Amino acid sequence: MEGRIDHFTYDPAGERLFVCALGNNTVEVVDLRKGERIHSITGLGSPQGILYTSDPDRLFVANDKGGILKIFEGKSFEPLGELNFKDDADNVRYDDVTRKVYVGFGSGGIAVVNATDGKQIGSIKLSAHPEAFELEKDGRRIFVNVPNSRHVAVIDRDKGEVIARWQTDLAFGNFPMALDEANHRLFIGCRLPSKLVVLNTDSGNVVAKIDISGDPDEVIYDGKHHRIYTICGAGKINILDQIDPNTYAVSTKIDTTDGARTGLFIPERHALFVAIPHRGSQDAEIREYEIE
């Protein structure tokens, strides 16, 4: 497997991990029980974002090239349809209550797709390309990183429009994001400079800024252990302790490899999976880190 590796999704019942092998133009399917790759979905165009849903049993794959969202049956991987967003279909999120799939795309939009029939049912306009975004479970907002506009957009998903724009206190390149809904905190990974910026989701105010390793591309909140994991392309996983909602400290930095910048935390497996790209003598692999 060659080139960059982007985002993951997980099938809990089948214990399968789906990995966007962006540089390979494939999605790799890994059986975690066997610890091996069992299938490759080919013919893709730089797949970036991915979502597995169990009901309906579907796999949604967002492609950079052409902006195509491809929809596959979840077990046979037979193609069921596709939507053309013209350019740079990227992050994908799911509202399992309404069965709506949200897809960031192009120069500034989030498409709304009915998961059951694969039809587009709406679109939300943004000022520039959306990177990571998070949906509230107990509210109706979507928080969206819009790095080219240097803000976090707040969307009311009932209205389908932006209702606020929050700044990140002179930290830019805001790509990854995670949400601690219980404590009303939003974690933003910024690259210029490398900081974890913590926002209060009631006010939009910055409550903390913490130095982290370079090139963060994944921020994950572990509510059980009150920790944040940042996977950074500089070859580090940073583990930050949430001492209280306003106080954070880096407790550990774990060495990975240069360019290892994406992954997935699966709480029920007590595991953090990290994509290691092929570079030099290092073969491409998925590493599993046990969370204690």
C-alpha atoms as one frame of an Amber mdcrd trajectory, in Angstrom:
protein
   0.000   0.000   0.000   1.549   3.267  -1.144   1.075   6.932  -0.330  -0.929
   8.818   2.217  -3.483   7.109   4.450  -6.513   9.120   5.495  -9.532   8.444
   7.713 -11.008   5.236   9.197 -14.406   3.885  10.146 -15.438   0.796  12.147
 -18.036  -1.955  11.984 -18.578  -3.087  15.605 -20.636  -6.209  14.822 -18.257
  -7.485  12.157 -15.117  -6.170  13.928 -13.936  -4.697  10.646 -11.833  -1.594
  10.197 -12.179   0.357   6.936  -9.162   2.466   5.985  -8.983   5.180   3.307
  -5.744   4.436   1.452  -5.808   7.815  -0.282  -2.504   7.438  -2.141  -3.468
   3.929  -3.233  -6.964   4.925  -4.504  -8.438   2.098  -2.418 -10.319   1.376
   0.786  -8.663  -1.429   2.734 -10.851  -3.702   4.861  -9.153  -5.141   7.954
 -10.574  -8.009  10.019  -9.547  -7.158  13.581 -10.274 -10.684  14.819  -7.793
 -12.133  12.325  -5.503  -9.100  12.374  -5.282  -9.045   8.589  -6.514  -7.287
   5.474  -9.388  -9.224   3.906 -10.495  -7.021   0.999  -9.625  -3.953  -1.078
 -12.226  -1.714  -2.694 -10.537  -0.432  -5.844 -11.268   2.178  -8.509 -11.580
   5.111  -6.131 -10.243   8.650  -6.521  -8.115   9.590  -3.519 -10.611   8.472
  -0.842 -10.506  10.747   2.198 -13.624  10.399   4.325 -15.478   7.208   5.180
 -18.513   6.103   7.167 -19.947   2.684   7.949 -23.579   2.398   9.068 -25.149
  -0.832  10.322 -28.771   0.171   9.653 -28.859   0.495   6.714 -25.798  -1.704
   6.086 -23.809   0.782   4.016 -20.325   2.106   3.419 -20.038   5.737   2.290
 -16.696   6.762   0.746 -15.888  10.414  -0.024 -13.307  10.983  -2.779 -11.108
  14.012  -3.356 -10.836  13.494  -7.134 -14.081  14.580  -8.766 -15.809  15.048
  -5.414 -17.640  11.726  -5.710 -19.391  10.112  -2.735 -19.584   6.382  -3.494
 -22.064   4.177  -1.649 -21.473   0.442  -1.198 -23.386  -2.420   0.377 -21.738
  -3.069   3.721 -20.918  -6.776   3.369 -20.640  -7.568  -0.348 -19.220  -4.108
  -1.214 -21.432  -4.017  -4.280 -21.785  -0.403  -5.506 -25.239   1.000  -4.786
 -24.882   4.511  -6.140 -22.914   7.719  -6.057 -23.356  11.469  -5.648 -21.249
  14.023  -7.498 -20.204  17.053  -5.445 -17.798  18.180  -8.230 -14.694  18.566
  -6.042 -12.987  17.429  -2.840 -15.576  15.320  -0.999 -13.928  14.959   2.373
 -15.094  14.321   5.945 -18.260  12.285   6.555 -20.429  12.212   9.701 -23.689
  10.492  10.659 -26.789  11.377  12.660 -28.101   7.935  13.586 -31.406   9.322
  14.895 -32.436  11.001  11.645 -30.360   8.657   9.426 -28.741  11.605   7.732
 -25.195  11.533   6.393 -23.250  14.815   6.294 -20.435  15.236   3.746 -18.023
  18.167   3.577 -17.072  19.113   0.023 -15.703  21.634  -2.439 -15.007  25.287
  -1.809 -17.550  25.529   0.974 -20.411  23.132   1.564 -21.802  20.306   3.647
 -24.204  18.029   1.802 -27.033  16.249   3.601 -27.756  12.722   2.352 -30.529
  10.296   3.267 -28.673   7.161   4.381 -31.547   4.851   3.450 -31.892   5.701
  -0.249 -28.599   7.526  -0.877 -30.297  10.682  -2.173 -29.099  14.202  -1.410
 -31.739  16.095   0.558 -29.955  19.329   1.396 -26.797  21.439   1.348 -25.361
  23.933   3.832 -23.230  26.800   2.501 -19.891  27.684   4.097 -17.313  30.375
   3.335 -14.557  27.889   2.365 -13.744  24.166   2.340 -14.790  22.349   5.538
 -12.328  20.108   7.311 -13.285  18.102  10.425 -16.722  18.686  11.914 -18.732
  17.322  14.833 -22.483  16.887  15.383 -24.076  17.435  18.758 -26.055  14.418
  19.970 -28.154  16.332  22.496 -28.415  19.510  20.441 -28.941  20.592  16.852
 -25.605  22.226  16.086 -22.702  21.203  13.869 -19.236  22.612  14.615 -17.057
  22.902  11.499 -13.387  23.725  11.034 -13.001  26.161   8.120  -9.233  26.747
   8.065  -9.077  28.878   4.922 -11.448  31.339   6.589  -9.652  31.026   9.935
 -12.708  30.194  11.994 -14.975  27.510  13.367 -18.441  27.713  11.827 -21.459
  26.834  13.951 -24.408  25.444  11.992 -28.010  25.047  13.075 -28.902  21.848
  11.275 -32.643  22.461  11.486 -32.230  25.818   9.727 -29.421  24.527   7.499
 -27.340  27.646   7.962 -24.368  29.119   9.820 -25.439  30.888  13.024 -22.017
  31.823  14.467 -18.312  31.948  13.650 -15.740  31.410  16.391 -12.072  32.419
  16.375  -9.159  30.320  17.631  -7.017  33.070  19.184  -4.274  33.458  16.548
  -3.820  29.719  16.076  -4.555  28.803  12.459  -4.594  25.748  10.212  -7.503
  24.308  12.203  -8.018  20.864  10.645  -8.903  18.181  13.279 -11.607  18.483
  15.920 -13.238  16.576  18.789 -16.231  17.321  21.023 -16.774  16.828  24.753
 -20.480  17.478  24.778 -21.003  16.769  28.486 -18.562  19.508  29.517 -19.440
  21.890  26.643 -15.912  21.827  25.249 -14.692  21.727  21.641 -11.098  20.677
  20.932  -9.467  22.186  17.844  -6.126  20.990  16.499  -4.232  23.887  14.909
  -1.027  23.680  12.856   0.102  27.335  12.727   1.433  27.188  15.390   0.811
  23.640  16.666  -1.730  24.085  19.434  -4.741  22.370  20.904  -7.319  25.131
  21.311 -10.233  24.491  23.674 -13.488  26.385  23.078 -16.495  26.747  25.359
 -19.468  25.664  23.217 -21.862  27.855  25.212 -19.977  31.081  24.434 -17.446
  30.271  21.710 -14.689  31.663  23.933 -11.201  30.146  24.068 -10.633  28.639
  27.528  -7.240  26.970  26.953  -4.367  26.699  24.451  -1.811  23.922  24.805
   1.378  23.287  22.802   1.291  19.990  20.883   3.501  18.245  18.318   3.581
  19.370  14.697   1.084  18.583  11.929  -1.930  17.391  13.972  -4.522  15.680
  11.791  -6.589  13.747  14.328  -7.961  14.896  17.675  -9.893  12.378  19.774
 -11.693  12.832  23.095 -11.764   9.884  25.509 -14.575  10.710  27.926 -14.045
   7.681  30.167 -10.440   8.578  30.954 -10.839  12.368  30.520  -8.067  12.482
  27.948  -7.431  13.944  24.524  -5.302  12.088  21.965  -3.742  14.079  19.134
  -2.172  12.126  16.260   0.483  14.313  14.691   2.299  13.914  11.377   5.554
  14.938  13.061   5.662  11.363  14.361   4.000  11.697  17.754   0.824  10.819
  19.581   0.221  13.403  22.307  -1.862  12.376  25.318  -3.368  15.270  27.232
  -5.097  14.993  30.595  -8.330  16.905  31.120  -7.807  18.030  34.709 -11.034
  20.019  34.603 -12.993  21.597  31.714 -10.607  24.587  31.637  -7.291  22.911
  32.508  -5.254  20.537  30.322  -1.716  19.181  30.362   0.309  16.967  28.048
   1.115  13.842  30.067   2.814  11.634  27.447   4.202  11.748  23.919   4.466
   8.443  22.047   6.765   8.063  19.045   5.198   6.812  15.789   6.741   7.657
  12.379   6.835  10.762  10.196   3.579  11.142   8.287   1.523   9.016  10.695
  -1.281  11.501  11.233  -4.656   9.716  11.123  -6.328   7.058  13.212  -9.417
   5.931  15.082 -10.191   5.424  18.772 -12.534   2.512  19.506 -13.574   2.808
  23.167 -15.145  -0.646  23.452 -11.866  -2.225  22.334  -9.783   0.083  24.580
  -7.676   0.718  21.497  -6.296   3.536  19.391  -5.528   2.559  15.788  -2.968
   4.670  13.903  -2.124   4.628  10.182   1.592   4.241   9.450   2.396   5.079
   5.796   5.091   3.416   3.702   8.231   5.516   3.897  11.686   4.116   3.145
  12.143   0.801   4.949   8.919   1.304   6.939   6.077  -0.689   5.377   2.528
   0.611   5.518   0.665  -0.768   8.525  -2.088  -0.127  11.023  -0.785  -0.010
  14.589  -2.952  -0.773  17.580  -2.194   0.996  20.874  -3.832  -0.347  24.015
  -5.496   2.291  26.185  -5.097   1.777  29.926
